Amino acid sequence: MDELTMTPAAERVLEVAGRLFYENGIHAVGVESIASEAGVTKKTLYDRFGSKDALVGHYLRRRDERWREHVVSFVEQGVRVTPARRLLLVFDALEEWVATENDRGCAFVNAQAELTDVGHPGREVIRDQKLWMLDYLRTLARDARLRNPRRIATSLLVLLEGATVTASFGVVPGAVGNAKEIAKQLVEG
């Protein structure tokens, strides 16, 4: 995805598109409604982003940046905890994110379900987001000197993803906390 110089109008478009895509679904939101709510013309939207598909990619990239910043800052603030405990802080970061940012579930899982074309620019962002999370968990597991950090990281990613989706259903109270307890057994056991 090309780097984009973000004018104030482009920022408004991206903010409005992000909210509408997340709240209503990508296919349910047209560029007309995004442009109208952002106070720009469709021409401005297309001049800045080129296409709705590219705009979707930018929306997902922006959300990914916010997620990464949230997780890293949450984990890094725990400098006085053991390296193994830092792995568990990822679950605390997720729990806070779910409570404040994720009332409709994971934006990436939702987008993946809608974006069936494997060449869609958003699919690359989704893959990058999941690979980053796996790599970050692997790094934390290595820092904690756990045996087989790759296996631990893979298991923790599955727990995080499952907890995110399960939390959005509202069927299992404390889904993220439950996943954290299982993660604790993997990390400490």
Backbone as JSON Lines, residues from 0, in Angstrom:
{"i":0,"aa":"M","n":[0.85,-1.17,0.0],"ca":[0.0,0.0,0.0],"c":[0.89,1.23,0.0]}
{"i":1,"aa":"D","n":[0.59,2.15,-0.85],"ca":[1.39,3.37,-0.97],"c":[1.25,4.23,0.27]}
{"i":2,"aa":"E","n":[2.36,4.92,0.6],"ca":[2.28,5.92,1.66],"c":[1.41,7.06,1.15]}
{"i":3,"aa":"L","n":[0.65,7.62,2.02],"ca":[-0.3,8.65,1.65],"c":[-0.05,9.88,2.48]}
{"i":4,"aa":"T","n":[0.03,11.04,1.83],"ca":[0.12,12.29,2.56],"c":[-1.29,12.62,3.04]}
{"i":5,"aa":"M","n":[-1.45,12.71,4.33],"ca":[-2.78,12.87,4.9],"c":[-3.11,14.35,5.11]}
{"i":6,"aa":"T","n":[-3.92,14.88,4.21],"ca":[-4.45,16.22,4.36],"c":[-5.54,16.18,5.42]}
{"i":7,"aa":"P","n":[-5.97,17.32,5.94],"ca":[-7.09,17.3,6.89],"c":[-8.34,16.62,6.31]}
{"i":8,"aa":"A","n":[-8.61,16.84,5.04],"ca":[-9.78,16.2,4.42],"c":[-9.6,14.69,4.37]}
{"i":9,"aa":"A","n":[-8.4,14.23,4.03],"ca":[-8.13,12.79,3.98],"c":[-8.26,12.18,5.37]}
{"i":10,"aa":"E","n":[-7.78,12.88,6.38],"ca":[-7.92,12.4,7.78],"c":[-9.39,12.24,8.14]}
{"i":11,"aa":"R","n":[-10.22,13.23,7.77],"ca":[-11.66,13.14,8.07],"c":[-12.27,11.94,7.36]}
{"i":12,"aa":"V","n":[-11.92,11.77,6.09],"ca":[-12.44,10.63,5.32],"c":[-12.05,9.32,5.99]}
{"i":13,"aa":"L","n":[-10.78,9.2,6.37],"ca":[-10.3,7.97,6.99],"c":[-10.98,7.72,8.34]}
{"i":14,"aa":"E","n":[-11.15,8.76,9.12],"ca":[-11.82,8.62,10.41],"c":[-13.28,8.18,10.24]}
{"i":15,"aa":"V","n":[-13.99,8.85,9.35],"ca":[-15.4,8.51,9.1],"c":[-15.51,7.11,8.51]}
{"i":16,"aa":"A","n":[-14.68,6.81,7.52],"ca":[-14.73,5.48,6.89],"c":[-14.45,4.39,7.92]}
{"i":17,"aa":"G","n":[-13.46,4.62,8.77],"ca":[-13.13,3.62,9.79],"c":[-14.3,3.34,10.71]}
{"i":18,"aa":"R","n":[-14.95,4.4,11.15],"ca":[-16.1,4.22,12.05],"c":[-17.24,3.51,11.33]}
{"i":19,"aa":"L","n":[-17.55,3.97,10.12],"ca":[-18.67,3.37,9.38],"c":[-18.38,1.92,8.98]}
{"i":20,"aa":"F","n":[-17.17,1.65,8.5],"ca":[-16.83,0.27,8.14],"c":[-16.94,-0.65,9.34]}
{"i":21,"aa":"Y","n":[-16.43,-0.21,10.48],"ca":[-16.46,-1.06,11.67],"c":[-17.89,-1.25,12.17]}
{"i":22,"aa":"E","n":[-18.67,-0.18,12.21],"ca":[-20.03,-0.26,12.76],"c":[-21.0,-0.99,11.85]}
{"i":23,"aa":"N","n":[-20.84,-0.85,10.53],"ca":[-21.85,-1.35,9.6],"c":[-21.39,-2.45,8.67]}
{"i":24,"aa":"G","n":[-20.09,-2.65,8.56],"ca":[-19.55,-3.6,7.6],"c":[-19.06,-2.87,6.37]}
{"i":25,"aa":"I","n":[-18.03,-3.4,5.77],"ca":[-17.39,-2.73,4.63],"c":[-18.32,-2.65,3.43]}
{"i":26,"aa":"H","n":[-18.97,-3.76,3.09],"ca":[-19.83,-3.76,1.9],"c":[-21.1,-2.92,2.08]}
{"i":27,"aa":"A","n":[-21.51,-2.72,3.31],"ca":[-22.74,-1.96,3.56],"c":[-22.54,-0.45,3.46]}
{"i":28,"aa":"V","n":[-21.3,-0.01,3.39],"ca":[-21.0,1.43,3.4],"c":[-20.51,1.85,2.03]}
{"i":29,"aa":"G","n":[-21.18,2.84,1.46],"ca":[-20.77,3.35,0.15],"c":[-19.9,4.59,0.28]}
{"i":30,"aa":"V","n":[-19.19,4.88,-0.78],"ca":[-18.32,6.06,-0.75],"c":[-19.13,7.35,-0.66]}
{"i":31,"aa":"E","n":[-20.36,7.33,-1.15],"ca":[-21.2,8.52,-1.06],"c":[-21.45,8.9,0.4]}
{"i":32,"aa":"S","n":[-21.79,7.9,1.21],"ca":[-22.07,8.19,2.63],"c":[-20.81,8.6,3.37]}
{"i":33,"aa":"I","n":[-19.68,8.01,3.02],"ca":[-18.42,8.4,3.66],"c":[-18.09,9.84,3.31]}
{"i":34,"aa":"A","n":[-18.15,10.17,2.02],"ca":[-17.83,11.53,1.58],"c":[-18.77,12.55,2.21]}
{"i":35,"aa":"S","n":[-20.04,12.23,2.21],"ca":[-21.03,13.15,2.79],"c":[-20.77,13.4,4.27]}
{"i":36,"aa":"E","n":[-20.58,12.33,5.03],"ca":[-20.37,12.49,6.47],"c":[-19.03,13.15,6.79]}
{"i":37,"aa":"A","n":[-18.05,12.98,5.91],"ca":[-16.74,13.6,6.11],"c":[-16.72,15.05,5.62]}
{"i":38,"aa":"G","n":[-17.78,15.45,4.94],"ca":[-17.85,16.82,4.44],"c":[-16.95,17.08,3.25]}
{"i":39,"aa":"V","n":[-16.77,16.05,2.41],"ca":[-15.96,16.2,1.19],"c":[-16.76,15.66,0.01]}
{"i":40,"aa":"T","n":[-16.24,15.91,-1.17],"ca":[-16.88,15.34,-2.36],"c":[-16.32,13.94,-2.61]}
{"i":41,"aa":"K","n":[-17.04,13.17,-3.41],"ca":[-16.53,11.85,-3.8],"c":[-15.22,12.02,-4.57]}
{"i":42,"aa":"K","n":[-15.12,13.09,-5.35],"ca":[-13.9,13.35,-6.1],"c":[-12.72,13.5,-5.15]}
{"i":43,"aa":"T","n":[-12.91,14.22,-4.05],"ca":[-11.84,14.38,-3.07],"c":[-11.45,13.02,-2.48]}
{"i":44,"aa":"L","n":[-12.46,12.23,-2.15],"ca":[-12.19,10.89,-1.61],"c":[-11.35,10.09,-2.6]}
{"i":45,"aa":"Y","n":[-11.77,10.06,-3.85],"ca":[-11.04,9.29,-4.86],"c":[-9.66,9.89,-5.15]}
{"i":46,"aa":"D","n":[-9.56,11.23,-5.12],"ca":[-8.26,11.88,-5.32],"c":[-7.27,11.48,-4.23]}
{"i":47,"aa":"R","n":[-7.74,11.36,-3.01],"ca":[-6.86,11.04,-1.88],"c":[-6.56,9.55,-1.78]}
{"i":48,"aa":"F","n":[-7.56,8.7,-2.04],"ca":[-7.4,7.26,-1.79],"c":[-7.4,6.4,-3.04]}
{"i":49,"aa":"G","n":[-7.92,6.91,-4.14],"ca":[-7.9,6.17,-5.4],"c":[-9.08,5.24,-5.61]}
{"i":50,"aa":"S","n":[-9.49,4.53,-4.57],"ca":[-10.6,3.59,-4.68],"c":[-11.12,3.27,-3.28]}
{"i":51,"aa":"K","n":[-12.29,2.68,-3.25],"ca":[-12.83,2.23,-1.96],"c":[-11.95,1.12,-1.4]}
{"i":52,"aa":"D","n":[-11.47,0.23,-2.26],"ca":[-10.6,-0.86,-1.79],"c":[-9.35,-0.3,-1.11]}
{"i":53,"aa":"A","n":[-8.74,0.71,-1.71],"ca":[-7.55,1.32,-1.11],"c":[-7.91,1.98,0.21]}
{"i":54,"aa":"L","n":[-9.06,2.62,0.27],"ca":[-9.52,3.25,1.51],"c":[-9.7,2.2,2.6]}
{"i":55,"aa":"V","n":[-10.25,1.05,2.25],"ca":[-10.41,-0.06,3.2],"c":[-9.03,-0.49,3.72]}
{"i":56,"aa":"G","n":[-8.08,-0.61,2.83],"ca":[-6.72,-0.96,3.24],"c":[-6.13,0.05,4.21]}
{"i":57,"aa":"H","n":[-6.34,1.33,3.94],"ca":[-5.83,2.38,4.83],"c":[-6.54,2.35,6.19]}
{"i":58,"aa":"Y","n":[-7.85,2.11,6.15],"ca":[-8.61,1.99,7.41],"c":[-8.04,0.86,8.27]}
{"i":59,"aa":"L","n":[-7.83,-0.29,7.65],"ca":[-7.3,-1.43,8.41],"c":[-5.88,-1.16,8.9]}
{"i":60,"aa":"R","n":[-5.06,-0.53,8.05],"ca":[-3.68,-0.21,8.46],"c":[-3.71,0.75,9.67]}
{"i":61,"aa":"R","n":[-4.57,1.73,9.64],"ca":[-4.65,2.69,10.75],"c":[-5.1,1.98,12.02]}
{"i":62,"aa":"R","n":[-6.07,1.1,11.92],"ca":[-6.53,0.36,13.1],"c":[-5.42,-0.55,13.62]}
{"i":63,"aa":"D","n":[-4.69,-1.17,12.71],"ca":[-3.57,-2.02,13.1],"c":[-2.52,-1.2,13.85]}
{"i":64,"aa":"E","n":[-2.21,-0.02,13.35],"ca":[-1.22,0.84,14.02],"c":[-1.67,1.17,15.44]}
{"i":65,"aa":"R","n":[-2.95,1.49,15.57],"ca":[-3.49,1.79,16.91],"c":[-3.4,0.57,17.82]}
{"i":66,"aa":"W","n":[-3.73,-0.62,17.31],"ca":[-3.68,-1.86,18.09],"c":[-2.25,-2.15,18.54]}
{"i":67,"aa":"R","n":[-1.31,-2.07,17.61],"ca":[0.09,-2.35,17.95],"c":[0.58,-1.38,19.03]}
{"i":68,"aa":"E","n":[0.28,-0.12,18.86],"ca":[0.7,0.88,19.85],"c":[0.09,0.57,21.21]}
{"i":69,"aa":"H","n":[-1.18,0.18,21.21],"ca":[-1.86,-0.15,22.46],"c":[-1.19,-1.34,23.15]}
{"i":70,"aa":"V","n":[-0.95,-2.41,22.41],"ca":[-0.36,-3.61,23.0],"c":[1.04,-3.34,23.51]}
{"i":71,"aa":"V","n":[1.87,-2.74,22.69],"ca":[3.26,-2.5,23.08],"c":[3.32,-1.57,24.29]}
{"i":72,"aa":"S","n":[2.53,-0.51,24.3],"ca":[2.58,0.4,25.45],"c":[2.08,-0.29,26.71]}
{"i":73,"aa":"F","n":[1.09,-1.14,26.57],"ca":[0.57,-1.88,27.72],"c":[1.63,-2.84,28.27]}
{"i":74,"aa":"V","n":[2.29,-3.56,27.39],"ca":[3.31,-4.52,27.81],"c":[4.55,-3.79,28.34]}
{"i":75,"aa":"E","n":[4.95,-2.74,27.67],"ca":[6.16,-2.02,28.07],"c":[6.0,-1.28,29.38]}
{"i":76,"aa":"Q","n":[4.79,-0.92,29.74],"ca":[4.61,-0.24,31.03],"c":[4.85,-1.2,32.19]}
{"i":77,"aa":"G","n":[4.87,-2.48,31.89],"ca":[5.12,-3.48,32.92],"c":[6.59,-3.82,33.03]}
{"i":78,"aa":"V","n":[7.46,-2.8,33.05],"ca":[8.9,-3.05,33.07],"c":[9.37,-3.74,34.34]}
{"i":79,"aa":"R","n":[8.61,-3.66,35.38],"ca":[9.04,-4.29,36.64],"c":[8.45,-5.68,36.85]}
{"i":80,"aa":"V","n":[7.88,-6.21,35.81],"ca":[7.34,-7.57,35.91],"c":[8.29,-8.52,35.2]}
{"i":81,"aa":"T","n":[8.16,-9.78,35.5],"ca":[9.02,-10.78,34.88],"c":[8.73,-10.86,33.38]}
{"i":82,"aa":"P","n":[9.71,-11.29,32.61],"ca":[9.46,-11.46,31.17],"c":[8.28,-12.38,30.87]}
{"i":83,"aa":"A","n":[8.1,-13.43,31.66],"ca":[6.96,-14.33,31.42],"c":[5.63,-13.61,31.68]}
{"i":84,"aa":"R","n":[5.6,-12.78,32.68],"ca":[4.38,-12.02,33.01],"c":[4.04,-11.03,31.89]}
{"i":85,"aa":"R","n":[5.07,-10.55,31.18],"ca":[4.82,-9.63,30.08],"c":[3.97,-10.29,28.99]}
{"i":86,"aa":"L","n":[4.17,-11.6,28.79],"ca":[3.32,-12.32,27.84],"c":[1.85,-12.26,28.25]}
{"i":87,"aa":"L","n":[1.62,-12.35,29.53],"ca":[0.24,-12.32,30.02],"c":[-0.36,-10.93,29.96]}
{"i":88,"aa":"L","n":[0.5,-9.9,29.98],"ca":[0.01,-8.53,29.85],"c":[-0.66,-8.29,28.49]}
{"i":89,"aa":"V","n":[-0.29,-9.08,27.49],"ca":[-0.94,-8.97,26.19],"c":[-2.44,-9.25,26.34]}
{"i":90,"aa":"F","n":[-2.79,-10.18,27.19],"ca":[-4.2,-10.49,27.42],"c":[-4.9,-9.34,28.15]}
{"i":91,"aa":"D","n":[-4.19,-8.69,29.06],"ca":[-4.76,-7.51,29.73],"c":[-4.98,-6.38,28.72]}
{"i":92,"aa":"A","n":[-4.03,-6.22,27.8],"ca":[-4.18,-5.21,26.75],"c":[-5.41,-5.54,25.9]}
{"i":93,"aa":"L","n":[-5.57,-6.81,25.55],"ca":[-6.73,-7.22,24.76],"c":[-8.02,-6.96,25.53]}
{"i":94,"aa":"E","n":[-8.03,-7.29,26.8],"ca":[-9.24,-7.09,27.6],"c":[-9.66,-5.62,27.61]}
{"i":95,"aa":"E","n":[-8.69,-4.72,27.76],"ca":[-9.0,-3.29,27.73],"c":[-9.49,-2.87,26.34]}
{"i":96,"aa":"W","n":[-8.84,-3.38,25.3],"ca":[-9.22,-3.04,23.93],"c":[-10.64,-3.51,23.63]}
{"i":97,"aa":"V","n":[-10.96,-4.73,24.05],"ca":[-12.3,-5.27,23.83],"c":[-13.34,-4.4,24.53]}
{"i":98,"aa":"A","n":[-13.02,-3.93,25.71],"ca":[-13.96,-3.11,26.48],"c":[-14.16,-1.72,25.87]}
{"i":99,"aa":"T","n":[-13.15,-1.2,25.19],"ca":[-13.25,0.17,24.71],"c":[-13.32,0.32,23.2]}
{"i":100,"aa":"E","n":[-12.82,-0.65,22.44],"ca":[-12.68,-0.49,21.0],"c":[-13.34,-1.57,20.16]}
{"i":101,"aa":"N","n":[-13.81,-2.63,20.76],"ca":[-14.17,-3.81,19.98],"c":[-15.57,-4.33,20.26]}
{"i":102,"aa":"D","n":[-16.55,-3.48,20.32],"ca":[-17.89,-3.97,20.65],"c":[-18.49,-4.84,19.54]}
{"i":103,"aa":"R","n":[-17.96,-4.77,18.33],"ca":[-18.44,-5.6,17.22],"c":[-17.45,-6.69,16.86]}
{"i":104,"aa":"G","n":[-16.52,-6.99,17.75],"ca":[-15.55,-8.03,17.47],"c":[-14.33,-7.47,16.76]}
{"i":105,"aa":"C","n":[-13.46,-8.36,16.38],"ca":[-12.2,-7.99,15.75],"c":[-12.45,-7.42,14.36]}
{"i":106,"aa":"A","n":[-11.99,-6.21,14.14],"ca":[-12.17,-5.56,12.84],"c":[-11.5,-6.35,11.72]}
{"i":107,"aa":"F","n":[-10.41,-7.03,12.04],"ca":[-9.67,-7.78,11.03],"c":[-10.39,-9.08,10.67]}
{"i":108,"aa":"V","n":[-10.95,-9.74,11.66],"ca":[-11.73,-10.96,11.41],"c":[-12.99,-10.58,10.62]}
{"i":109,"aa":"N","n":[-13.65,-9.49,11.02],"ca":[-14.84,-9.03,10.31],"c":[-14.5,-8.71,8.85]}
{"i":110,"aa":"A","n":[-13.4,-7.99,8.65],"ca":[-13.01,-7.62,7.29],"c":[-12.64,-8.85,6.47]}
{"i":111,"aa":"Q","n":[-11.94,-9.8,7.09],"ca":[-11.54,-11.02,6.4],"c":[-12.78,-11.75,5.87]}
{"i":112,"aa":"A","n":[-13.84,-11.76,6.64],"ca":[-15.07,-12.43,6.21],"c":[-15.7,-11.72,5.0]}
{"i":113,"aa":"E","n":[-15.52,-10.43,4.92],"ca":[-16.12,-9.66,3.82],"c":[-15.24,-9.59,2.58]}
{"i":114,"aa":"L","n":[-13.94,-9.6,2.76],"ca":[-13.02,-9.39,1.65],"c":[-12.6,-10.74,1.06]}
{"i":115,"aa":"T","n":[-13.42,-11.25,0.19],"ca":[-13.18,-12.59,-0.35],"c":[-12.12,-12.62,-1.44]}
{"i":116,"aa":"D","n":[-11.84,-11.49,-2.06],"ca":[-10.81,-11.41,-3.11],"c":[-9.44,-11.41,-2.44]}
{"i":117,"aa":"V","n":[-8.65,-12.46,-2.68],"ca":[-7.35,-12.56,-2.02],"c":[-6.4,-11.44,-2.44]}
{"i":118,"aa":"G","n":[-6.69,-10.76,-3.54],"ca":[-5.85,-9.65,-3.98],"c":[-6.25,-8.3,-3.42]}
{"i":119,"aa":"H","n":[-7.3,-8.28,-2.6],"ca":[-7.76,-7.01,-2.02],"c":[-6.67,-6.45,-1.12]}
{"i":120,"aa":"P","n":[-6.41,-5.13,-1.19],"ca":[-5.35,-4.54,-0.36],"c":[-5.57,-4.73,1.14]}
{"i":121,"aa":"G","n":[-6.8,-4.86,1.56],"ca":[-7.07,-5.08,2.98],"c":[-6.61,-6.44,3.47]}
{"i":122,"aa":"R","n":[-6.62,-7.44,2.59],"ca":[-6.2,-8.78,2.99],"c":[-4.73,-8.81,3.41]}
{"i":123,"aa":"E","n":[-3.9,-8.05,2.71],"ca":[-2.48,-7.97,3.07],"c":[-2.31,-7.34,4.45]}
{"i":124,"aa":"V","n":[-3.09,-6.32,4.73],"ca":[-3.02,-5.67,6.05],"c":[-3.44,-6.64,7.14]}
{"i":125,"aa":"I","n":[-4.49,-7.39,6.91],"ca":[-4.97,-8.37,7.89],"c":[-3.89,-9.41,8.17]}
{"i":126,"aa":"R","n":[-3.31,-9.92,7.13],"ca":[-2.24,-10.92,7.28],"c":[-1.06,-10.32,8.04]}
{"i":127,"aa":"D","n":[-0.66,-9.11,7.67],"ca":[0.45,-8.44,8.37],"c":[0.14,-8.27,9.86]}
{"i":128,"aa":"Q","n":[-1.09,-7.93,10.17],"ca":[-1.47,-7.71,11.56],"c":[-1.34,-9.0,12.36]}
{"i":129,"aa":"K","n":[-1.82,-10.09,11.82],"ca":[-1.74,-11.38,12.53],"c":[-0.29,-11.86,12.62]}
{"i":130,"aa":"L","n":[0.48,-11.68,11.55],"ca":[1.89,-12.08,11.59],"c":[2.68,-11.24,12.6]}
{"i":131,"aa":"W","n":[2.36,-9.93,12.67],"ca":[3.03,-9.09,13.66],"c":[2.75,-9.6,15.08]}
{"i":132,"aa":"M","n":[1.48,-9.91,15.33],"ca":[1.1,-10.38,16.67],"c":[1.84,-11.67,17.01]}
{"i":133,"aa":"L","n":[1.91,-12.58,16.05],"ca":[2.63,-13.84,16.27],"c":[4.11,-13.58,16.54]}
{"i":134,"aa":"D","n":[4.72,-12.72,15.77],"ca":[6.13,-12.4,15.95],"c":[6.38,-11.71,17.29]}
{"i":135,"aa":"Y","n":[5.48,-10.81,17.67],"ca":[5.63,-10.11,18.96],"c":[5.54,-11.11,20.12]}
{"i":136,"aa":"L","n":[4.6,-12.03,20.04],"ca":[4.47,-13.06,21.07],"c":[5.7,-13.95,21.11]}
{"i":137,"aa":"R","n":[6.22,-14.28,19.94],"ca":[7.43,-15.11,19.87],"c":[8.61,-14.38,20.52]}
{"i":138,"aa":"T","n":[8.73,-13.09,20.26],"ca":[9.8,-12.29,20.88],"c":[9.66,-12.27,22.39]}
{"i":139,"aa":"L","n":[8.44,-12.07,22.87],"ca":[8.21,-12.07,24.32],"c":[8.51,-13.43,24.93]}
{"i":140,"aa":"A","n":[8.14,-14.49,24.22],"ca":[8.41,-15.85,24.73],"c":[9.92,-16.12,24.76]}
{"i":141,"aa":"R","n":[10.63,-15.65,23.75],"ca":[12.1,-15.8,23.76],"c":[12.71,-15.01,24.91]}
{"i":142,"aa":"D","n":[12.22,-13.77,25.1],"ca":[12.73,-12.94,26.2],"c":[12.5,-13.61,27.56]}
{"i":143,"aa":"A","n":[11.4,-14.36,27.64],"ca":[11.09,-15.06,28.88],"c":[11.84,-16.38,29.0]}
{"i":144,"aa":"R","n":[12.63,-16.7,27.98],"ca":[13.44,-17.92,27.94],"c":[12.57,-19.19,28.07]}
{"i":145,"aa":"L","n":[11.41,-19.14,27.45],"ca":[10.53,-20.31,27.46],"c":[11.01,-21.32,26.44]}
{"i":146,"aa":"R","n":[10.82,-22.59,26.78],"ca":[11.15,-23.64,25.82],"c":[10.18,-23.55,24.65]}
{"i":147,"aa":"N","n":[10.7,-23.67,23.47],"ca":[9.92,-23.66,22.24],"c":[9.04,-22.4,22.12]}
{"i":148,"aa":"P","n":[9.66,-21.23,22.02],"ca":[8.9,-19.98,21.93],"c":[7.95,-19.92,20.74]}
{"i":149,"aa":"R","n":[8.31,-20.6,19.65],"ca":[7.43,-20.6,18.46],"c":[6.11,-21.29,18.79]}
{"i":150,"aa":"R","n":[6.18,-22.45,19.45],"ca":[4.96,-23.19,19.81],"c":[4.13,-22.4,20.81]}
{"i":151,"aa":"I","n":[4.79,-21.83,21.8],"ca":[4.08,-21.02,22.81],"c":[3.39,-19.83,22.14]}
{"i":152,"aa":"A","n":[4.11,-19.13,21.28],"ca":[3.54,-17.97,20.59],"c":[2.33,-18.36,19.74]}
{"i":153,"aa":"T","n":[2.45,-19.48,19.05],"ca":[1.33,-19.95,18.22],"c":[0.11,-20.25,19.09]}
{"i":154,"aa":"S","n":[0.32,-20.93,20.19],"ca":[-0.79,-21.25,21.1],"c":[-1.4,-19.99,21.68]}
{"i":155,"aa":"L","n":[-0.57,-19.04,22.06],"ca":[-1.08,-17.79,22.63],"c":[-1.87,-16.99,21.6]}
{"i":156,"aa":"L","n":[-1.41,-16.99,20.34],"ca":[-2.16,-16.3,19.3],"c":[-3.54,-16.92,19.11]}
{"i":157,"aa":"V","n":[-3.59,-18.24,19.11],"ca":[-4.89,-18.92,18.98],"c":[-5.8,-18.55,20.15]}
{"i":158,"aa":"L","n":[-5.24,-18.51,21.35],"ca":[-6.03,-18.11,22.52],"c":[-6.52,-16.66,22.4]}
{"i":159,"aa":"L","n":[-5.63,-15.76,21.98],"ca":[-6.02,-14.35,21.82],"c":[-7.12,-14.19,20.78]}
{"i":160,"aa":"E","n":[-6.94,-14.83,19.64],"ca":[-7.93,-14.71,18.57],"c":[-9.27,-15.31,19.0]}
{"i":161,"aa":"G","n":[-9.22,-16.48,19.61],"ca":[-10.45,-17.11,20.08],"c":[-11.15,-16.28,21.14]}
{"i":162,"aa":"A","n":[-10.38,-15.7,22.04],"ca":[-10.97,-14.86,23.09],"c":[-11.6,-13.61,22.5]}
{"i":163,"aa":"T","n":[-10.96,-13.03,21.5],"ca":[-11.49,-11.83,20.85],"c":[-12.84,-12.11,20.22]}
{"i":164,"aa":"V","n":[-12.9,-13.19,19.46],"ca":[-14.15,-13.54,18.78],"c":[-15.21,-13.94,19.79]}
{"i":165,"aa":"T","n":[-14.85,-14.77,20.75],"ca":[-15.81,-15.23,21.75],"c":[-16.35,-14.06,22.58]}
{"i":166,"aa":"A","n":[-15.49,-13.12,22.93],"ca":[-15.94,-11.94,23.7],"c":[-16.99,-11.16,22.92]}
{"i":167,"aa":"S","n":[-16.86,-11.09,21.61],"ca":[-17.83,-10.32,20.82],"c":[-19.21,-10.95,20.8]}
{"i":168,"aa":"F","n":[-19.31,-12.24,21.06],"ca":[-20.61,-12.91,21.09],"c":[-21.37,-12.63,22.38]}
{"i":169,"aa":"G","n":[-20.64,-12.34,23.45],"ca":[-21.27,-12.1,24.74],"c":[-21.81,-13.35,25.4]}
{"i":170,"aa":"V","n":[-21.42,-14.51,24.91],"ca":[-21.92,-15.77,25.43],"c":[-21.11,-16.26,26.62]}
{"i":171,"aa":"V","n":[-19.81,-16.03,26.57],"ca":[-18.91,-16.47,27.64],"c":[-18.42,-15.23,28.38]}
{"i":172,"aa":"P","n":[-19.0,-14.97,29.55],"ca":[-18.51,-13.83,30.32],"c":[-17.04,-14.02,30.68]}
{"i":173,"aa":"G","n":[-16.26,-12.96,30.52],"ca":[-14.85,-13.04,30.87],"c":[-14.04,-13.91,29.93]}
{"i":174,"aa":"A","n":[-14.38,-13.91,28.64],"ca":[-13.69,-14.77,27.67],"c":[-12.18,-14.5,27.65]}
{"i":175,"aa":"V","n":[-11.8,-13.24,27.7],"ca":[-10.37,-12.92,27.65],"c":[-9.69,-13.37,28.94]}
{"i":176,"aa":"G","n":[-10.34,-13.19,30.06],"ca":[-9.79,-13.66,31.33],"c":[-9.63,-15.17,31.36]}
{"i":177,"aa":"N","n":[-10.6,-15.88,30.79],"ca":[-10.5,-17.34,30.7],"c":[-9.31,-17.75,29.83]}
{"i":178,"aa":"A","n":[-9.15,-17.07,28.71],"ca":[-8.02,-17.37,27.83],"c":[-6.7,-17.06,28.54]}
{"i":179,"aa":"K","n":[-6.68,-16.0,29.32],"ca":[-5.47,-15.64,30.05],"c":[-5.09,-16.72,31.06]}
{"i":180,"aa":"E","n":[-6.07,-17.32,31.69],"ca":[-5.78,-18.4,32.66],"c":[-5.15,-19.6,31.97]}
{"i":181,"aa":"I","n":[-5.62,-19.93,30.78],"ca":[-5.02,-21.03,30.03],"c":[-3.6,-20.64,29.6]}
{"i":182,"aa":"A","n":[-3.47,-19.39,29.16],"ca":[-2.14,-18.89,28.76],"c":[-1.16,-18.96,29.94]}
{"i":183,"aa":"K","n":[-1.65,-18.64,31.11],"ca":[-0.79,-18.67,32.3],"c":[-0.25,-20.09,32.51]}
{"i":184,"aa":"Q","n":[-1.08,-21.09,32.3],"ca":[-0.62,-22.48,32.44],"c":[0.46,-22.81,31.41]}
{"i":185,"aa":"L","n":[0.3,-22.29,30.18],"ca":[1.3,-22.53,29.15],"c":[2.62,-21.83,29.47]}
{"i":186,"aa":"V","n":[2.51,-20.62,29.96],"ca":[3.71,-19.8,30.21],"c":[4.42,-20.22,31.48]}
{"i":187,"aa":"E","n":[3.66,-20.55,32.51],"ca":[4.27,-20.88,33.8],"c":[4.45,-22.37,34.02]}
{"i":188,"aa":"G","n":[3.74,-23.18,33.23],"ca":[3.73,-24.62,33.43],"c":[4.88,-25.28,32.81]}
